[in-house]
Amino acid sequence: MPATYGALGLLAPVGGDFPQEYRLAITQHAELLGNGPLAPVVASTSMTAAPFTEVIAAGGVTVTLPAATAGTLIGVVGGSTATASTVSSSGGALIYGVGISALGKTTFPLSNMTGVLLLVIGTAWYIVSGQQDTGWVALTLASGIVASGAPTATPAARLRGDKVELSGTLNTSSGSWASSTTFATVPTSMIPQYSANFTFAADTPTTGNVGEAGGAQPGQLQTASATFTVCSLDGLRYRIN
């Protein structure tokens, strides 16, 4: 890799920055199509990618895919900053991949130091290696709920592919939190198609759930069987579709 990758704050030395399986997938798919390795491009600002390039995107940058011409291959890698990048299609072309609606969509997030490889089949883009990844996004806490603070993690959620992982510890600012009452809400992109049930690790262990899209409490986290004053979300996971 050229040294210019260092301009985005990626790991030095720059050789071998990204997962071996991602590099292998790029080489195999590109050679299969007869185009050789993808040409590296650094995107410090939002840009439209050229066909058969590998775009290294700074945090917060939007990488727009070129026209969806059959056989076109593009690689996109998120930079090392905490802010996720966005991959977007052009001309209304749909993108398909793990965790993306069966109807397809035109944008998806890509977290720092993660990569995807996209191939046009027909008139649509398909993620043939890697997956959508939001990075860790803070939960919206209900009034009366606060993050527990160090040494525990800030309450947050992360969507990778079709799975959402929760993390962090929270507690009440005073008294106990009533059962069947929302204490936090996940970001819109992480609201599941079906209600997901958990057992929360709390001072009083309790069951609970995150509400499904189209339901009465979409994306809202609630306990169902007991009150609590402190609750850990570490290790909880659910699928979005």
Secondary structure, DSSP 8 states (H G I E B T S, - for coil): --GGGGGGT--SS-TT-S-HHHHHHHHHHHHHTT--S-EEEEESS-EE--TTEEEEE-TT-EEE-----TT-EEEEEE-SSSS-EEEE-STT--EE-TTS-TT-BSEEEE-TT-EEEEEEETTEEEEEES--B---EE-EE-TTEEE--TTS---EEEEETTEEEEE-EEEESSS-B-TTSEEEE--GGG--SS-EEEEEEESS-EEEEEB-TTSSSBTEEEESS--BSEEE-TT-EEE--
